[in-house]
Amino acid sequence: MKAFPFPDKDGAGEELERDLLYRKIPVGELERILDMAWNRGVSAAKMISEKYPRKSMEEISKWEGLRIKRIPSDQVSGRIRYFSEYYSGRREIILYLASIEKWAEHNRLSDKEAVEMILSHEIYHHLECTKLGLTSDLYQIPIIRIGKLKIGKSGIRALSEIGAHGFSRTIYEIKENKTVM
């Protein structure tokens, strides 16, 4: 069996560590917010699987009113390769096919399997924007702290990505009839 190409829950902790605001999160809160984001993705995957049993991510996208736009390019900016993007205002997912093909080959997936996994990730972001609320906003930290004075608040962007990883992994496990964590 192939390894699942998105981070598991432990790997999702590394996603949190890469967040620009990571250093501002109290150490005692790290595990709690990681669990919160991951479990939110798991719950959303179970909900969407019950709503659309045995449907592909492509079919679910259509039922959710999303348009999928396929662009043949390898989307690289700096040292980051982009596989897809979700635009909530346009209800659109953009797939960068050459990027996905490289990712599929690297992870020994068919192009179809890779597209399904990438779509599941973006569908989670769609659910955040339409039904769940942003996972990144569930934990807020002050932007500036001067003694006891706290100015402004910001969510942790990585929490949305962690939720999307939990969602994608759970969708995969459900489709493969694996035990869901």
C-alpha positions in Angstrom: 0.0 0.0 0.0 1.2 3.5 -0.8 1.9 6.0 2.0 -0.8 8.7 2.2 0.8 11.8 0.7 -0.6 14.4 3.1 0.6 14.8 6.6 -0.9 12.6 9.3 -1.8 14.1 12.7 1.9 14.1 13.9 3.1 15.6 10.6 0.4 18.2 10.9 2.2 19.5 14.0 5.1 20.4 11.7 2.7 22.4 9.7 1.8 24.3 12.8 5.5 24.9 13.6 6.0 26.5 10.1 3.2 29.1 10.8 4.5 32.6 11.1 2.7 33.1 14.4 3.8 29.8 16.0 6.2 31.4 18.5 3.3 33.4 19.9 1.2 30.4 20.8 1.7 29.3 24.4 3.4 25.9 24.6 0.6 24.5 26.8 -2.0 25.3 24.0 -0.2 23.6 21.1 -1.5 20.1 21.5 -5.1 21.3 22.2 -5.3 23.5 19.1 -3.7 20.9 16.9 -6.3 18.3 18.1 -9.1 20.9 17.6 -8.1 21.6 14.0 -7.5 18.0 13.1 -10.7 16.7 14.6 -12.7 19.4 12.9 -11.4 18.1 9.6 -12.2 14.5 10.6 -15.8 15.5 11.6 -16.3 17.4 8.4 -15.1 14.4 6.4 -17.6 12.1 8.1 -20.4 14.7 7.6 -19.7 15.1 3.8 -19.3 11.3 3.4 -22.7 10.7 4.9 -24.2 13.5 2.8 -22.7 12.2 -0.4 -22.1 8.4 0.0 -19.8 6.8 -2.6 -19.4 10.1 -4.5 -16.1 11.2 -5.9 -14.6 14.6 -5.0 -15.4 15.8 -8.5 -19.1 14.8 -8.0 -19.2 16.4 -4.6 -17.7 19.6 -6.0 -20.5 19.8 -8.5 -23.2 19.0 -5.9 -21.7 21.8 -3.8 -22.0 24.2 -6.7 -18.2 24.5 -7.3 -16.7 25.0 -10.7 -13.4 23.2 -11.4 -11.0 25.0 -13.7 -8.0 22.9 -15.0 -4.9 24.8 -16.0 -2.1 22.8 -17.7 0.8 24.6 -16.0 3.2 23.8 -13.2 2.5 26.6 -10.8 5.7 27.5 -9.0 6.4 30.7 -7.0 9.8 31.0 -5.5 10.4 27.6 -3.9 6.7 26.7 -3.5 4.8 24.6 -5.9 1.0 25.1 -6.0 -1.3 22.3 -6.9 -4.6 24.1 -6.5 -6.4 27.2 -5.2 -9.9 27.8 -3.9 -11.7 31.1 -4.6 -14.7 31.4 -2.3 -16.3 34.4 -4.1 -16.2 32.6 -7.4 -17.0 29.2 -5.9 -14.1 27.9 -8.0 -11.3 25.4 -7.5 -8.3 25.8 -9.9 -6.2 22.7 -10.5 -2.6 23.1 -11.8 -2.4 19.9 -13.7 1.4 19.8 -14.4 2.0 20.4 -10.7 -0.4 17.7 -9.8 1.2 15.3 -12.3 4.6 15.8 -10.6 3.1 15.3 -7.2 1.3 12.2 -8.4 4.5 10.7 -9.8 6.5 11.5 -6.7 3.8 9.8 -4.5 3.2 6.9 -6.9 -0.4 7.9 -7.5 -2.4 7.9 -10.6 -3.3 11.4 -11.9 -7.0 10.6 -11.0 -6.1 9.6 -7.4 -4.0 12.8 -7.0 -6.8 15.0 -8.3 -9.2 13.4 -5.9 -6.9 14.1 -3.0 -6.2 17.6 -4.0 -9.9 18.3 -4.5 -10.7 16.9 -1.1 -8.3 19.4 0.4 -9.9 22.3 -1.4 -13.4 21.1 -0.6 -12.5 21.4 3.0 -11.6 25.1 2.5 -15.0 25.5 0.7 -16.8 24.0 3.7 -14.9 26.4 5.9 -16.1 29.3 3.9 -19.7 28.1 3.5 -20.7 26.0 6.5 -18.1 25.6 9.2 -16.4 29.0 9.6 -12.6 29.4 9.2 -10.7 26.9 11.3 -7.8 29.4 11.5 -10.1 31.8 13.4 -10.9 29.3 16.2 -7.8 30.2 18.0 -6.8 33.9 18.2 -3.6 35.4 19.5 -2.8 39.1 20.1 -0.7 40.7 17.4 1.0 43.0 19.8 1.5 42.5 23.5 3.0 45.2 25.7 2.9 43.9 29.3 -0.8 43.1 29.9 -2.0 45.3 27.0 -3.0 43.2 24.0 -3.5 45.0 20.6 -5.3 43.3 17.7 -5.9 39.6 17.1 -5.0 37.1 14.4 -5.9 33.5 13.7 -3.4 30.8 13.0 -3.4 30.1 9.2 -1.9 26.6 9.7 -5.0 25.5 11.6 -7.0 25.6 8.3 -4.4 23.5 6.6 -4.3 21.0 9.5 -8.1 20.7 9.3 -7.8 20.1 5.5 -5.2 17.4 6.1 -7.5 15.7 8.7 -10.4 16.0 6.2 -8.4 14.6 3.3 -7.0 11.7 5.3 -10.4 10.7 6.7 -12.0 10.9 3.2 -9.3 8.6 1.9 -9.7 6.2 4.8 -13.5 6.1 4.4 -13.2 5.5 0.6 -10.6 2.8 1.2 -12.8 1.3 4.0 -10.0 1.8 6.5 -10.5 2.4 10.2 -11.0 6.1 10.7 -9.1 7.6 13.6 
